[in-house]
Amino acid sequence: MIGRNTLLKLMILEKLRDKNQYVVRELAWDIGTKPEYVNMLISDLKKNYLIDVDRGVVYWNPADNPSTLKPWGWSLEHKMIVGSTQEVARGRGPWSVVIAEYMLLGRGRHGKKWVCSLGGLWITFKLPVDPVTASLAPIILPVILVRIFRKNYDLSAGIKWPNDIIIDGKKIAGILLEAEAFKDQILLYIGIGLNINNDPPLEGTTSLKEVLGRLTPRNRFLSLLIGWIARLKKLAEDQDEIRKSYIEYLETLNKTIVAKTYSGEIRGKVVDVGDSGELIVETEKGLKILDPVTTIELRHIK
C-alpha cells in the first residue's frame, strides 16, 4: 500500500511539474500541510530528484522533469501516479509516450508485479509497426538500452535473457511488450522500467544513481530512448546486425541455466540464439528451444 509520505511527495512533484518553482509556504498551503513538513519531504525528495531549495523557494531542475520534453512527432504525457502506464496508453493514439512517477499496478512479463519507487522512469511507448519490426522488437529493444548505457554512460551493461538489462549482475531495466493487430499493421506497446535515480527495493537490482554515485538528469536518458525508438523500423531492416548485437550483449549465452516453463523445468547450457531471440539449450536429453512466451522464469547457475 502506498504510504502517506509518498502521496504527499507526489503532490509536491505535481505542483512543481506544472510550475517548476514554488515558494515553500505557498506549496504547503496548496497541498494542505505545514511548511516544516514540506521542508522535510523536500529534503527526502532530493535523494531521488534534482530538486533544490534556495531562500524559501523550491526548484525542480527542468532536465529532470519529463514534462519539459517536447519530442517531435510524439505526444508525451507525464503523470504522477497511475495504475499502469500500459493501460493508460491503450486510451491514447499512436506515437504516444506515457510516463509515470509511480505505478500502483505495474506489471512485468507473465503478469509479475513490477515494483517501482520514486526517481525512476516508468514508461510506455505506443506506436504502429509492421509485422517484421514487431517480431524483432524483443531483441531490438534490449540492444537499444544496452547501447545507451554503454555509449552515453560508459557502463558495461548486458542482457539477461530475454530482455532484462543488467550491470554487474544486477537488474537496472526491464521491458514488457504487448501488441494489438489491425490488418497489416500492429500497434506495439513498449513498457520500459528504468532505475535512474530511485532506490530499487528488491534484491539483485541497481540504479544509475548507485552505479554512478550521483543523481543524473532523467531527461537525458529519456530523450535518447525516444530518439532510438523512433528509428525502430530502420533498425529492423538490418536483421543480421541486430541479431549480432543481441548475441554480443547477451550474458546468458554459454551459461548454465534453469528455466521454469509452462511445460516443466529445463536445465542445461545455452549454446545458441534463434532469429527472434529464442534460446537453444543443450540438455541431457538433447537440444531444447526456449522462447519468452512460454518461459516464466530463468536463472543463471554459477
C-alpha positions in Angstrom: 0.0 0.0 0.0 1.3 3.5 -0.9 2.2 5.5 2.2 1.2 8.9 3.3 4.6 10.5 2.7 4.8 9.0 -0.8 1.4 10.5 -1.7 2.5 13.9 -0.3 5.7 13.8 -2.3 3.7 13.0 -5.4 1.5 16.1 -4.7 4.7 18.2 -4.4 6.0 16.8 -7.7 2.7 17.5 -9.4 2.9 21.2 -8.3 6.5 21.5 -9.4 5.8 19.7 -12.7 3.4 22.5 -13.7 5.1 25.5 -12.2 8.8 24.4 -11.9 9.4 26.5 -8.8 7.3 27.3 -5.7 7.5 29.3 -2.5 7.6 26.6 0.2 5.0 28.3 2.3 2.6 28.5 -0.7 3.3 24.9 -1.6 2.4 23.8 1.9 -0.9 25.7 1.7 -1.7 24.2 -1.7 -1.1 20.6 -0.6 -2.6 21.1 2.8 0.2 20.7 5.3 2.7 22.7 7.3 5.8 24.3 5.8 8.2 22.4 8.1 6.6 19.1 7.0 7.0 20.2 3.3 10.7 21.0 4.0 11.2 17.5 5.5 9.5 15.9 2.4 11.6 18.0 0.0 14.8 17.0 1.9 13.8 13.4 1.2 12.9 14.0 -2.4 16.3 15.5 -3.0 17.7 12.0 -2.6 16.0 10.9 -5.8 15.3 14.1 -7.8 17.2 17.1 -9.0 15.4 19.4 -6.6 16.8 22.2 -4.6 15.7 24.9 -2.1 17.0 28.5 -2.1 15.7 31.3 0.2 12.4 29.5 0.8 11.8 28.7 -2.9 11.9 25.1 -4.1 13.1 24.4 -7.7 12.8 21.3 -9.9 15.6 21.1 -12.5 13.9 21.1 -15.9 16.4 18.4 -17.1 14.8 16.1 -14.6 11.2 16.9 -15.3 9.8 14.8 -18.2 7.0 17.4 -18.8 9.6 19.8 -20.2 10.4 17.4 -23.1 8.6 18.1 -26.4 9.7 15.3 -28.7 8.9 15.9 -32.4 6.2 13.5 -33.7 5.3 12.2 -30.2 2.5 13.0 -27.8 4.1 12.9 -24.4 2.0 12.6 -21.2 3.7 12.9 -17.8 1.6 11.6 -14.9 2.3 11.5 -11.2 0.5 8.2 -10.3 -1.3 5.6 -12.4 -2.3 2.0 -12.2 -0.2 1.0 -15.2 1.3 3.1 -18.0 0.4 0.2 -20.3 -3.3 0.7 -19.6 -3.1 4.5 -19.9 -1.5 4.1 -23.3 -4.4 2.0 -24.5 -6.6 5.0 -24.4 -4.1 7.2 -26.3 -3.4 7.5 -30.0 -0.4 6.1 -31.9 3.0 7.8 -31.3 2.2 8.4 -27.6 4.6 8.3 -24.7 3.1 7.8 -21.2 5.5 8.4 -18.2 4.5 8.0 -14.6 6.4 8.8 -11.4 4.7 6.0 -9.6 2.6 2.9 -10.6 0.3 1.0 -8.4 -0.4 -1.8 -10.8 2.8 -2.0 -12.7 3.5 -5.5 -14.2 6.3 -7.4 -15.9 6.3 -10.5 -18.1 3.7 -13.2 -17.3 1.8 -10.8 -15.0 4.5 -10.5 -12.5 4.2 -7.4 -10.3 6.6 -4.6 -11.1 7.8 -2.8 -8.0 8.6 0.9 -8.6 10.0 3.7 -6.5 10.3 7.4 -6.8 13.1 8.7 -9.1 12.9 6.0 -11.7 11.3 6.2 -15.2 8.2 4.1 -15.8 7.3 4.5 -19.5 5.0 3.1 -22.2 5.5 3.9 -25.9 2.6 3.2 -28.2 3.5 3.1 -31.9 2.4 1.5 -35.2 4.8 -1.1 -36.7 4.9 -3.6 -39.5 4.9 -7.4 -38.6 8.6 -7.7 -39.2 9.5 -4.9 -36.9 7.1 -6.3 -34.3 8.7 -9.8 -34.5 12.2 -8.3 -34.0 11.2 -5.8 -31.2 12.1 -8.3 -28.4 15.7 -8.2 -29.4 15.9 -4.7 -30.8 14.8 -3.0 -27.6 17.3 -4.6 -25.2 20.0 -3.8 -27.7 18.9 -0.1 -27.7 19.0 0.1 -23.9 22.5 -1.6 -23.7 23.8 0.8 -26.4 22.6 3.8 -24.4 24.2 2.6 -21.2 27.4 1.8 -22.9 27.8 4.7 -25.3 26.3 7.5 -23.2 27.2 6.5 -19.7 30.3 4.3 -20.3 28.8 1.4 -18.4 29.3 -2.3 -19.4 25.6 -3.2 -19.5 24.5 -6.6 -20.7 21.3 -8.5 -21.4 19.9 -11.3 -19.2 17.6 -13.2 -21.4 15.1 -12.4 -22.7 15.2 -8.6 -22.1 16.4 -7.6 -18.7 19.3 -5.2 -18.7 21.9 -5.8 -16.1 25.1 -4.1 -14.8 27.5 -6.1 -12.6 24.9 -8.9 -12.4 22.1 -6.6 -11.1 19.0 -5.6 -13.0 18.7 -1.9 -13.9 15.9 -2.1 -16.5 13.1 -4.3 -17.8 10.9 -4.4 -20.8 7.3 -5.5 -21.3 6.0 -5.9 -24.9 2.3 -6.1 -25.8 0.5 -5.6 -29.1 -2.8 -5.2 -30.9 -3.1 -6.3 -34.6 -5.1 -4.4 -37.2 -4.9 -5.9 -40.7 -1.3 -5.4 -41.9 -0.3 -3.1 -39.1 0.4 -3.7 -35.4 0.1 -1.3 -32.5 3.0 -2.0 -30.3 3.0 -1.2 -26.6 6.6 -1.0 -25.2 6.7 -0.8 -21.4 10.1 0.1 -20.0 11.1 0.4 -16.4 14.3 2.2 -15.8 16.1 2.6 -12.4 17.6 6.0 -12.8 17.7 8.0 -9.5 15.4 5.7 -7.4 16.5 3.3 -4.7 15.3 -0.1 -6.0 13.6 -2.0 -3.2 14.3 -5.5 -4.5 17.4 -7.7 -4.0 19.5 -8.1 -7.2 18.6 -4.7 -8.6 20.6 -1.4 -9.0 20.1 2.1 -10.4 22.1 4.7 -12.4 22.4 6.7 -9.1 24.0 3.7 -7.4 26.3 2.8 -10.2 27.5 6.4 -11.0 27.4 7.6 -7.3 25.3 10.6 -8.1 22.0 11.8 -9.4 21.7 12.2 -13.2 19.2 14.2 -15.3 16.5 11.7 -16.3 15.6 13.6 -19.4 19.0 12.8 -20.9 18.2 9.1 -20.9 14.6 9.7 -21.9 15.4 11.8 -24.9 18.0 9.3 -26.1 15.5 6.5 -25.7 12.7 8.3 -27.6 15.2 9.0 -30.4 16.2 5.3 -30.7 12.6 4.0 -30.6 11.5 6.4 -33.3 14.1 4.5 -35.5 12.7 1.1 -34.6 11.7 0.3 -38.2 15.0 1.4 -39.6 16.8 -0.8 -37.1 14.7 -3.8 -38.1 15.8 -3.5 -41.7 19.3 -4.8 -40.7 18.3 -8.1 -39.0 21.8 -9.6 -39.1 23.3 -6.6 -37.3 20.6 -6.5 -34.6 21.0 -10.3 -34.0 24.8 -9.9 -33.9 24.5 -7.1 -31.3 21.9 -9.1 -29.2 24.2 -12.1 -29.1 27.2 -9.9 -28.2 25.4 -8.3 -25.3 23.6 -11.5 -24.1 25.2 -12.6 -20.8 23.0 -15.7 -20.8 24.9 -17.2 -23.8 27.2 -20.1 -22.8 25.8 -20.0 -19.3 24.2 -23.0 -17.5 20.6 -22.1 -16.7 17.5 -23.4 -15.1 14.3 -22.3 -16.8 10.8 -22.7 -15.5 8.3 -23.1 -18.4 4.6 -23.9 -18.7 5.6 -27.5 -19.7 8.1 -28.0 -16.9 11.7 -27.3 -15.9 14.6 -27.2 -18.3 18.2 -27.3 -17.2 21.2 -27.0 -19.5 23.8 -24.9 -21.2 22.8 -22.1 -23.6 24.7 -22.8 -26.9 23.0 -20.5 -29.4 20.3 -17.9 -30.1 17.4 -18.1 -32.7 16.5 -15.4 -35.2 13.9 -13.9 -32.8 15.9 -14.3 -29.6 14.9 -17.9 -28.7 17.5 -19.8 -26.6 19.0 -23.0 -27.9 19.7 -25.1 -24.8 21.8 -28.2 -24.7 20.3 -30.6 -22.1 21.0 -34.2 -21.1 18.1 -35.1 -23.4 19.2 -33.1 -26.4 18.7 -29.6 -27.7 15.7 -27.6 -26.3 14.3 -24.3 -27.5 13.2 -21.7 -25.0 11.0 -18.8 -26.1 9.9 -15.8 -23.9 6.2 -16.6 -24.3 6.4 -20.0 -22.6 9.3 -19.3 -20.3 8.2 -18.0 -16.9 11.5 -17.7 -15.2 15.2 -18.2 -15.9 18.1 -18.4 -13.5 21.8 -18.5 -14.2 23.7 -21.2 -12.4 27.2 -20.3 -11.2 
